[in-house]
Amino acid sequence: MGDTLPPKLGELFGSFDGVIDSIVPVGILLAVVMIILSGYKWMTSAGNPEKIQQAQATLTWAIIGLVVLLLIGMLIRGLVDYIVGM
């Protein structure tokens, strides 16, 4: 039996930070794709109010998702930096 110590809390959160670094860019890319697709839907709606409303809803939710994703990414990064710095 060796004298192996369990990983410190900062080390665990440091690896969690790596996961966030890979998930956030993918989410941002998906949100931007949804914004572009909703713009395309809006332009090709040919004045149909139902299609315009659908495109507006998609655009609204894509922007909300992007903002939430950025806020959560910053919050988690700040918490991880705080905990790792302890």
C-alpha positions in Angstrom: 0.0 0.0 0.0 1.4 3.3 -1.1 0.9 6.7 0.4 -1.2 8.0 -2.5 -3.3 11.0 -1.6 -6.6 11.7 -3.2 -6.7 14.4 -5.8 -7.2 17.9 -4.4 -10.4 19.8 -5.1 -8.5 22.2 -7.4 -7.2 19.4 -9.6 -10.7 18.0 -10.0 -12.1 21.3 -11.0 -9.2 21.9 -13.3 -10.2 18.9 -15.3 -13.8 20.1 -15.3 -12.6 23.4 -16.8 -11.2 21.4 -19.7 -14.6 19.9 -20.4 -16.3 23.3 -20.3 -13.6 24.6 -22.7 -14.7 22.0 -25.3 -18.5 22.2 -24.7 -19.0 26.0 -24.8 -17.5 26.5 -28.4 -19.7 23.8 -29.7 -22.8 25.4 -28.1 -21.8 28.8 -29.6 -21.4 27.3 -33.0 -24.9 25.6 -32.8 -26.5 28.9 -31.7 -24.9 30.8 -34.6 -26.1 28.1 -37.0 -29.6 28.4 -35.6 -29.5 32.2 -36.0 -28.4 31.9 -39.6 -31.1 29.3 -40.3 -33.8 31.5 -38.7 -32.7 34.4 -40.9 -32.9 32.2 -44.0 -36.4 31.0 -42.9 -37.5 34.6 -42.5 -36.2 35.7 -45.9 -37.8 32.7 -47.6 -41.1 33.0 -45.8 -42.6 34.9 -48.8 -44.7 37.1 -46.5 -46.5 34.1 -44.9 -47.2 35.4 -41.3 -47.1 31.9 -39.8 -43.6 31.2 -41.3 -42.4 34.7 -40.2 -43.6 34.0 -36.6 -41.9 30.7 -36.6 -38.6 32.2 -37.8 -38.9 35.0 -35.2 -39.4 32.4 -32.5 -36.4 30.4 -33.6 -34.3 33.6 -33.7 -35.4 34.6 -30.2 -34.6 31.2 -28.7 -31.3 31.0 -30.4 -30.2 34.4 -29.1 -31.5 33.5 -25.6 -29.6 30.2 -25.7 -26.4 32.0 -26.8 -26.7 34.5 -24.0 -27.4 31.8 -21.4 -24.5 29.7 -22.7 -22.1 32.6 -22.5 -23.2 33.5 -19.0 -23.0 30.0 -17.7 -19.6 29.5 -19.3 -18.3 32.7 -17.6 -19.8 31.7 -14.3 -18.4 28.2 -14.3 -15.0 29.5 -15.4 -15.0 32.1 -12.6 -16.0 29.5 -10.0 -13.3 27.1 -11.2 -10.6 29.8 -11.2 -11.7 30.8 -7.7 -11.7 27.2 -6.3 -8.4 26.3 -8.1 -6.8 29.4 -6.6 -7.7 28.5 -3.1 
